[in-house]
Amino acid sequence: MNGGKGGSRLDQVVAEARANREARERGYREKALGMYPWVCGRCGREFNRTNLRELTVHHRDHNHDNNPPDGSNWELLCLYCHDNEHQRQLEAGNPAPGETSPTDSATHNPFAALKDLLDKD
C-alpha cells in the first residue's frame, strides 16, 4: 500500500465514494420497500422482516443513478433472481456499466510464438 500522502488521499476518496453509494442505495431501497409488496418480481417468493435482507432492488435499465421518485426503474428481486438477471444480461452481450461480457476476448495470446520456439529444435 502507499504509505505517503497520496495513499491516504486515495483511501479517503474511496471511503467517501463507498459511503455515498451506500447512502444512495439505502435511500432508494427504503423507498422501493415502502412502495412495493415484499415479493420477488420473478419467482414470487414472499419476504418478511426476518429475511428481508435477501430482497434486492434491481434497476430495470441497469443504471443505479436512475432513481425516479415514482420507482418506475425499480423491481424487487430476491438475491438469486437478481444474480440471474445480471448473468442473462452478460450472456446476451449487453453488460451493464462496470460489468464485462463473457464474449469479450483477450488481447494477449500466450502461444503466439510457440511454433517458432518448437521449430528452433
N, C-alpha and C positions, 0 to 999 in steps of 0.2 A: 504493500500500500504506500501511497505517497505520504511521507512524513512532513512535507513542507506545507506552506500556506495554501498552495493550490489544492492539495488533498483535502484540507479542512473546508475550503470553499466549495469544492465539488461535493463533499459529504453533505454540506448544508443545502446546496441546490437540490440534490437527490432527495434529502429528507423533506424539504418543502414541497417538491413535486409529488411525493408519495402522500403527504398529509393533505394536499389539495385534492388529489384523486380520491382518497378515502372520504373526504368531506363531501365531494360531489356525489360519489356513489351512495353514501348514506342518505343524502338528500333525495335523489330520485328513487332509491329503494324504498324509503319510508313512504313517499308519495304513491308509488306503484302498489305497495302492500295495502295502502288505505283505499285505493281506487278499485282494485280487482279482487275477486274471491281468491282464497289461498289454495288454488288448484293449478296443477301443471297444465299449460295450454296444449300440450301434445299428448301425454299419456293419461291425463285425467286424475293423477294421484292427488289426494287431498292432504293438506298440511294443517298442523295446529302449532301452538306455541312451543311444544317440545321439539319439533323437527323443522321449524320454520327456517332455520339456517340453511337447509338443503333446497330451499326455493330461491331461485335467482331471477334477476331482471335481465331479459335479453333485449337488445336493441335490434329491431327489425331491419334497419338499414346498416347495422354493424358500426354505427358512428356513436361512440359513447358521449360525445359532446352534443348530440342532437336529443335534447330532452324537453320537448314541448310540454307546456303545463297541462294539456289535456291527456297526456300519456299515450298518444297515438303511435309513438315509436317504440313502445314497450310491450313486452309479452312476458308473463311469468312462466318460467320453465324450471323443472327440477334439475339438479346437477347433471344427471345422466342425459336428459333430453337436450340441455343446453350444450353439453360437450358434443353430442351427436350433431346438433345443428351446425356448429362451427366446423366439425370434421366434414360434413357434407359440403359445406361451402368451399373448403380447401380442395376436396376431391373434384369439385366441379371446375376448379381452376380459377375461382373468384375469391382469393384470400382477402380477409378484412385487413384494414391498415395494421401493420405490425406483424401480420402472420405471413408465412411463406407457403407456397403451394408445393405439394409433393412432385409436381411436374416441373418445378424449377430445376434446371440442370446445373451440374457443377461445371466450372470452367477449367479446373485442373485435371489433367489426365496423368495419373502416376505411371502409366505404362507406355507413354508416348515414345520413349527411347528404348523400349525393351528389345525390339527387333534389332536395332543397331548393336546393342550390347551382346546379344546372342550371336550375331554374325561375326563378331570380333574373334571368337574362339576358333 
